[in-house]
């Protein structure tokens, strides 16, 4: 899991992390949080396999902790969870 406090609008499409500041032409944003998140999940898988721990495959998760961040997901390589989703889950 990678936690970020970025502000703005982004698109997570497959392995691409794009900034939506100019809605006409999304541009690649740096750092690419999807590329940073996926190796962490693989590292967990490798660690569990080396220690013979039976577990389901780890899923990469990007947690957006700032309520001023919006991410549009299109077949993203990591699960993206926005802060408003966390609040709704805690209330209900």
VOMAR-406301 format. One line per field, with one value per residue: x, y, z of N, C-alpha, C in turn; residue in one letter. Coordinates in steps of 0.1 Angstrom, whole numbers, plus 5000, padded with zeros to 4 digits. Layout:
REM residues N
nc1 [X | ...]
nc2 [Y | ...]
nc3 [Z | ...]
cac1 [X | ...]
cac2 [Y | ...]
cac3 [Z | ...]
cc1 [X | ...]
cc2 [Y | ...]
cc3 [Z | ...]
res [a | ...]
//
This chain:
REM residues 92
nc1 [5008 | 5005 | 5005 | 4993 | 4994 | 4988 | 4974 | 4948 | 4936 | 4936 | 4944 | 4943 | 4953 | 4957 | 4991 | 4996 | 5000 | 4983 | 4981 | 4953 | 4950 | 4948 | 4921 | 4918 | 4941 | 4955 | 4985 | 5015 | 5022 | 5045 | 5057 | 5052 | 5027 | 5015 | 5034 | 5052 | 5038 | 5032 | 5056 | 5059 | 5038 | 5046 | 5070 | 5060 | 5047 | 5070 | 5084 | 5066 | 5065 | 5092 | 5093 | 5075 | 5048 | 5014 | 4994 | 4970 | 4976 | 4992 | 4977 | 4983 | 4978 | 4968 | 4964 | 4946 | 4949 | 4942 | 4914 | 4911 | 4919 | 4913 | 4908 | 4905 | 4898 | 4908 | 4909 | 4931 | 4965 | 4968 | 4949 | 4929 | 4921 | 4901 | 4899 | 4873 | 4859 | 4869 | 4859 | 4831 | 4830 | 4837 | 4816 | 4792]
nc2 [4988 | 5022 | 5054 | 5086 | 5122 | 5140 | 5167 | 5174 | 5165 | 5134 | 5107 | 5072 | 5049 | 5018 | 5013 | 5039 | 5072 | 5100 | 5136 | 5156 | 5184 | 5201 | 5195 | 5189 | 5177 | 5153 | 5149 | 5131 | 5125 | 5132 | 5120 | 5087 | 5072 | 5047 | 5030 | 5030 | 5018 | 4991 | 4974 | 4972 | 4955 | 4932 | 4927 | 4919 | 4895 | 4880 | 4879 | 4865 | 4841 | 4831 | 4826 | 4806 | 4811 | 4805 | 4824 | 4846 | 4862 | 4893 | 4925 | 4955 | 4987 | 5020 | 5046 | 5074 | 5100 | 5127 | 5148 | 5165 | 5154 | 5137 | 5108 | 5093 | 5061 | 5037 | 5006 | 5002 | 4994 | 4992 | 4992 | 5019 | 5040 | 5065 | 5092 | 5099 | 5076 | 5060 | 5074 | 5070 | 5042 | 5039 | 5052 | 5037]
nc3 [5000 | 4992 | 5004 | 4996 | 4996 | 4976 | 4957 | 4934 | 4901 | 4886 | 4862 | 4862 | 4842 | 4831 | 4832 | 4832 | 4846 | 4847 | 4846 | 4850 | 4847 | 4825 | 4808 | 4781 | 4771 | 4787 | 4807 | 4813 | 4847 | 4873 | 4904 | 4890 | 4905 | 4903 | 4892 | 4913 | 4933 | 4926 | 4927 | 4954 | 4962 | 4949 | 4962 | 4987 | 4980 | 4973 | 4997 | 5013 | 4999 | 5001 | 5028 | 5031 | 5036 | 5033 | 5014 | 4998 | 4966 | 4968 | 4965 | 4948 | 4962 | 4961 | 4982 | 4985 | 5005 | 5008 | 5006 | 4985 | 4962 | 4932 | 4914 | 4883 | 4873 | 4850 | 4842 | 4859 | 4870 | 4897 | 4927 | 4934 | 4961 | 4973 | 4996 | 5003 | 5000 | 5021 | 5043 | 5039 | 5042 | 5069 | 5082 | 5074]
cac1 [5000 | 5012 | 4997 | 4997 | 4986 | 4988 | 4962 | 4946 | 4929 | 4945 | 4938 | 4950 | 4949 | 4967 | 5002 | 4999 | 4995 | 4982 | 4975 | 4941 | 4949 | 4942 | 4912 | 4919 | 4953 | 4962 | 4999 | 5021 | 5025 | 5056 | 5061 | 5041 | 5024 | 5012 | 5047 | 5058 | 5029 | 5032 | 5067 | 5057 | 5030 | 5055 | 5079 | 5053 | 5046 | 5083 | 5087 | 5057 | 5069 | 5104 | 5090 | 5065 | 5035 | 5004 | 4986 | 4966 | 4985 | 4991 | 4972 | 4988 | 4968 | 4972 | 4955 | 4947 | 4945 | 4937 | 4901 | 4912 | 4925 | 4904 | 4915 | 4896 | 4905 | 4904 | 4917 | 4944 | 4973 | 4967 | 4936 | 4930 | 4911 | 4901 | 4896 | 4858 | 4855 | 4873 | 4849 | 4818 | 4831 | 4837 | 4802 | 4783]
cac2 [5000 | 5035 | 5065 | 5099 | 5134 | 5149 | 5175 | 5176 | 5155 | 5124 | 5095 | 5060 | 5041 | 5007 | 5017 | 5054 | 5081 | 5113 | 5147 | 5161 | 5198 | 5206 | 5184 | 5186 | 5169 | 5148 | 5147 | 5122 | 5132 | 5126 | 5106 | 5078 | 5064 | 5033 | 5023 | 5029 | 5009 | 4977 | 4967 | 4969 | 4943 | 4920 | 4924 | 4912 | 4882 | 4873 | 4876 | 4854 | 4828 | 4827 | 4821 | 4795 | 4815 | 4804 | 4836 | 4850 | 4872 | 4907 | 4935 | 4969 | 4997 | 5034 | 5052 | 5089 | 5105 | 5141 | 5149 | 5174 | 5146 | 5129 | 5099 | 5086 | 5049 | 5029 | 4994 | 5006 | 4982 | 4992 | 4996 | 5033 | 5043 | 5079 | 5095 | 5099 | 5062 | 5056 | 5080 | 5063 | 5028 | 5040 | 5056 | 5026]
cac3 [5000 | 4991 | 5008 | 4990 | 5000 | 4965 | 4954 | 4920 | 4894 | 4879 | 4856 | 4863 | 4831 | 4831 | 4840 | 4830 | 4857 | 4840 | 4853 | 4843 | 4850 | 4813 | 4804 | 4767 | 4768 | 4799 | 4805 | 4823 | 4859 | 4880 | 4901 | 4886 | 4917 | 4900 | 4890 | 4926 | 4942 | 4922 | 4932 | 4968 | 4963 | 4945 | 4973 | 4998 | 4975 | 4973 | 5011 | 5018 | 4993 | 5007 | 5042 | 5029 | 5042 | 5023 | 5014 | 4984 | 4960 | 4973 | 4955 | 4950 | 4966 | 4962 | 4991 | 4984 | 5018 | 5007 | 5001 | 4973 | 4951 | 4925 | 4905 | 4874 | 4871 | 4838 | 4842 | 4865 | 4875 | 4912 | 4932 | 4939 | 4971 | 4976 | 5010 | 5006 | 5001 | 5034 | 5052 | 5037 | 5047 | 5083 | 5086 | 5072]
cc1 [5009 | 5002 | 5002 | 4988 | 4986 | 4974 | 4960 | 4937 | 4938 | 4937 | 4948 | 4945 | 4960 | 4979 | 5005 | 4992 | 4995 | 4976 | 4964 | 4939 | 4944 | 4934 | 4913 | 4930 | 4959 | 4976 | 5004 | 5025 | 5037 | 5055 | 5049 | 5038 | 5020 | 5024 | 5054 | 5051 | 5031 | 5044 | 5066 | 5049 | 5038 | 5065 | 5073 | 5051 | 5059 | 5086 | 5079 | 5061 | 5082 | 5102 | 5079 | 5052 | 5024 | 4995 | 4981 | 4976 | 4982 | 4986 | 4977 | 4976 | 4974 | 4961 | 4957 | 4941 | 4940 | 4924 | 4900 | 4919 | 4914 | 4911 | 4904 | 4904 | 4899 | 4913 | 4931 | 4951 | 4973 | 4953 | 4938 | 4918 | 4912 | 4896 | 4881 | 4853 | 4858 | 4862 | 4836 | 4819 | 4831 | 4823 | 4792 | 4789]
cc2 [5012 | 5045 | 5078 | 5110 | 5144 | 5156 | 5176 | 5165 | 5147 | 5113 | 5083 | 5050 | 5031 | 5011 | 5032 | 5062 | 5095 | 5124 | 5153 | 5176 | 5205 | 5194 | 5180 | 5176 | 5164 | 5145 | 5138 | 5130 | 5124 | 5129 | 5098 | 5069 | 5050 | 5025 | 5021 | 5019 | 4994 | 4969 | 4963 | 4956 | 4930 | 4917 | 4916 | 4897 | 4874 | 4870 | 4865 | 4841 | 4823 | 4821 | 4811 | 4798 | 4814 | 4817 | 4839 | 4861 | 4886 | 4916 | 4949 | 4979 | 5010 | 5041 | 5068 | 5095 | 5119 | 5141 | 5158 | 5167 | 5137 | 5121 | 5091 | 5073 | 5042 | 5018 | 4996 | 4993 | 4982 | 4996 | 5010 | 5035 | 5057 | 5081 | 5095 | 5085 | 5056 | 5061 | 5073 | 5049 | 5029 | 5043 | 5044 | 5014]
cc3 [5000 | 4994 | 5002 | 4995 | 4989 | 4964 | 4939 | 4914 | 4885 | 4872 | 4857 | 4853 | 4828 | 4839 | 4839 | 4841 | 4850 | 4848 | 4844 | 4845 | 4837 | 4807 | 4790 | 4764 | 4781 | 4797 | 4816 | 4835 | 4866 | 4895 | 4897 | 4898 | 4915 | 4899 | 4904 | 4935 | 4938 | 4927 | 4947 | 4970 | 4959 | 4955 | 4985 | 4993 | 4976 | 4988 | 5016 | 5012 | 4999 | 5021 | 5042 | 5037 | 5031 | 5024 | 4999 | 4979 | 4965 | 4961 | 4958 | 4952 | 4968 | 4970 | 4990 | 4997 | 5018 | 5000 | 4988 | 4962 | 4945 | 4915 | 4896 | 4870 | 4858 | 4837 | 4848 | 4870 | 4890 | 4916 | 4938 | 4949 | 4975 | 4990 | 5013 | 5007 | 5015 | 5044 | 5051 | 5043 | 5063 | 5089 | 5086 | 5077]
res [x | x | x | x | x | x | x | x | x | x | x | x | x | x | x | x | x | x | x | x | x | x | x | x | x | x | x | x | x | x | x | x | x | x | x | x | x | x | x | x | x | x | x | x | x | x | x | x | x | x | x | x | x | x | x | x | x | x | x | x | x | x | x | x | x | x | x | x | x | x | x | x | x | x | x | x | x | x | x | x | x | x | x | x | x | x | x | x | x | x | x | x]
//
